[in-house]
Amino acid sequence: MKTWVPSDSVADVLSELPGVECAVYDGTSSMPDGVEEVEVWIPPLVTVPDVPGTLARMSSLRLLQTVTAGVEPYRPHMPEGAVLCNARGVHEAGTAEWAVGAMIAVLREFPGFVDAQRRGEWTYHHTDVLADSTVLIVGYGSIGAALERRLDGFEVEIVRVARSAREGVHGMDELPALLPEADVVVLLVPATAATSGMVDAAFLARMKDGAVLVNAARGGVVDTDALVAELKDGRLRAALDVTAPEPLPAGHPLWSAPGVLITPHVAGSTPASVRRTLRLVRAQVERYLAGEPLENVITDSY
């Protein structure tokens, strides 16, 4: 079974499985031979060039297993007869941990104190605090639940929003009424047609003065120009692990906007994610070989 994998470490965990022939393709080197014979493809974390063209040539593809929760580069181009699965659960710990650290860093003004430290200045003053805040989680799935578990003990009120309402979770149609009450708004929605640009000027205008927007979803979920305007006005603050455009080019207004903490899409880039990715990939390929039901199958937009 010809299998393309993103790294030697993934090849190693699959090497003992019977009949599995691995070739490493990380998108930075030349494409291996035999693309038409690839039955299982595990793409790398960073999307390879020309996904549509590559998938169009994969006439033997039966399983595409991503190492990311997002599947937007692949879903529209999947060949007939191939199953698409994501890595739900792999990045929960890292992303949730990043979100907690990011909101605390912005509320407690850690970036400003680091700048003062470099200048050798003692800039004593009161800051905001996470305690007694309302944290609105937009896109309450497995990562949202992981975030809530990590916020337990911080003495905050959690408000949950998902695509469809269920017990204890509001639907997206209720979001406009919930935004004005939130001190922290955390974005964890998938990148879909429905979420593209959803955080626009109207969305931001409904957030309360001084609130913090935390984006651990995708950069395209937020209207960057509208966010820059709110940041420059000093009305909102933000913590961004993702941006649009991405990578954020030198000289972009977001770099110098006040009240924003930016990290280069690293929330899920941790040793824990690597370990969990290897376990998921091994187990998924074992299921495929045994003809057992696969996990994390994408049946709709997400």
N, C-alpha and C positions, 0 to 999 in steps of 0.2 A: 504494500500500500504506500504509494508515493505521498509523502507528507512534507509540506513546507513549514518550517518553524522559524521563530524570530531570533533565536540565540542558541549557542552551544549548550547552555544550561537546560533549555527545553528539550533539545535533542537528547541530552543525557538521560532525562527522566523517562523518555519514550523508548530508549535504545533496547531495553529488555523485553519490550512487547513484541510478540511474534508477528513477523511479516511487515513491520513498520520500517520504511526506508525514509530517513530524514535528510532534507537539504536545508541549510540555513539561508534565509533571505531576510535581511533587515532593512531593505530599501535603500541602503547607501552603497551597496556593492552591486555587481552585475547580477541580473536575474538568472537563476539556475536553469539548466536545460530541462526540457520536458514539462513545460507549463500545461500542455494539453493532457498530461497524465496525472496531474495532481488531484488526489481524492480528498485530502484533508489539508486545509490551509489555516495556520495560526499566525496571523499578521503581527507585526511588532506594535509597540505602544504608540510610536509616531507613525502616522499613515504613510504608506509607501507611495511613490509617484504613480500616477495613472492607474488608479484602482479600477475605473470602468473598463479600460482597455485590457487590464490583466484578467479581470473576471470574465470578460467576453471570450478570452482564449481558453478558459478553464472548463473545457467540455466534459471533463470527468469529475468535476468537483461535486462532493456530496455533503461535506461539512466544512463550514467556515466558523471557527471558534475564535472570537476576539479576546484580547487580554485587557479590554476596556469595558466599562459599562455602556458607553455610547457606541452605537452601531451605524451612525448616520453616513459615514463614507461608503458603507458596503450595501446597506439595505436596498437602495434603489436599483442596484446593478447585479443582484444575485441571479446566477443562471438557474434555469428551470431544473427542478429536481434536487437542488442543494438546500441544506438547512443552515440557518444562521443562528448562532448562539452567542450570548454575551458573557461577560465575566462578573455578573452580579455577585456581590459578596466579597470579591477580591480586594477592592479598594475602600471598603466601608470604614475600617479602622483608621487608615491614614487620612482620608478625607474628613471624617468626623473630628478627628484630633486637630487637623489644621483649622477647621472652622471655629472650634473652641478657642484655640490659640490666637487666631486672627481677630476674633471679636474682642477678646480681652486686651490684645495689643493695642487696638484702636481706642477702646474705651479708656484704658489706663494710660494712653499716650506714650507707649513705649518707644515708637520711632523718634518722637521729639526728644525724649530723655536720652536716647542713644546719640542723637546729634549734639545735645548739650554736653554729654560726656566727652565726645571727641573735641569739643571746643574748650573743655575744662571748666564748664560753668555749672554752678549749683542752682538749678531753676526750680526751687520748691514751689508747688502749688497743688491745690486739690484737683482731682480728675473725676471723671465719671467712673461708674462701677457696674459690673454685671449683675450683682445682687439686686433683687427687687425689680428687675427688668422683665419685659414681655418679649419673648423670642418667637418670631413668626417663621415657621419652616415651610417654605413654598416648594412643593414636590416631595411629599412625605412618603418615601419608599423605604428600602432597606437602609440606605445611608442616613435618611432622616431619623429613622428609629435608632440607629447607632449614635447619632448626634444627641438625641434626647437622653439616651442612657448616660452619655458622658457629661451632660449638663445636670444630671441628677446630683443634688448636693450644692449647686451654685445658687439656690434660692431664687429661681426664676420661674415665670409662668410660660409654659409652652403652648403655642397655638399651631395646630397642624392643618395644612392645606394640601390636597391632592387633586388629581384630574377628576375623580369621582368622589362624592361625599360618602362617608360610611361612619359608623359609630365612633365618635371621638375625633373625626377628621372632617373638616369643612371641604366643600367643593370649590373649584376655581371661580364659580360665579359669585361666591361670597367674598372673594379677595378684596375688592375695592372697599368694602365696609370694614375689613379687618386691618388694613394698612395703617390708618391714622392712629391706632392704639399700640403699634409695635415700636419698641425701642431698637430692636435688631431684626432685620429681615434677611433670612438665609435662603439663597437660591440653590436648589438641588434638582431642578427639573431637567429632563432630557432635552436634547436638541431636536425639535420637530418643527413642522410648519406652524403648529399652533403656538409654540413658545418663542419662535424667532421674533426678536424685538419686542417681546411682551412687556419688558421693563422700559417703557417709553416715558416721555415727559409727563403724561397724565398719571402714570403709575408713581413716578417719583414725587410728583406734586402732592399726592395723597399721603406720603410718608410724613411723620411728625418732624418738627424742627429738631435737629441734632441726632436723628436716627442714623443707624449704621446699616449699610447694605453690604452683605457678605455674599460674594459670587463664587461658588464652588461648582457651578454647573458648566456652562459654555459661554464664551464671550459674546456670541451672537444673540444671547437671550436679552442683553442689555443694549439700549441705544446709547452708544458711547458719547456722542455729542451732548445728549440730554443730561447724562451723568456728569460730564465735565462742567456743564453750566451750573449744576447744583453744587458741585464741589467748590468751584470758584466763588460762588455766592456765599459759601460757608454754611449753608443751611443743612447739608447732609455730609456724612462721612462714609467711607467705603473701605472694604478689604477685598481685593480681587486676586484670585489665583488664575483667572482666565480673562482674556481681553479680546476685543475686536477693534483693530486687527491683532493677530497673534502669529509670531512674536510681535510685541509692541515695538515699533521702530524708534530709533533715537530721535529725540526732538518732539515726540508726540506730546500733546498737552496733558495727557494723563500723568506722565512722569513728574511734572512740576505742579500738578493740582494739589491744593492743600487738603489735608485730612484724609489722604488715601494711602493704604498700604498695598503694595503690589508684589506678588511672588510669581515666578515664571512657570506656572502650571505644574507645581510640584506636590500638590496635596496628596496624591496617591502614590508618589514616587518614593517608596520606603522599602526597607528590607522585609517588613511584614507583608507588603503587597507582593513582593517577589516570591516569598515562600508560599503564599496562598495561590498565586498564579500557577506555580509548578504543581501544586496538589490538584487544582481544578483541571488543568490540562491533562494530567495523567489519568485522573478519574474519568474525564469525559471521553478520551480516546479509548479507554478500556470499555466503557459503555457502548461506544460505537462498534468496536470489534465484536462485542458479545451480542449485538443486535438489541440492546436494552434501550429504554426511553432515555433521551438526552435531557440534561438540565439546562435551564435558562434559554429555552427556545424562543426566538422572536417571531411572534405570529401576527403582530400589527405594526404600528409605527414604532413601538417600543415594547 
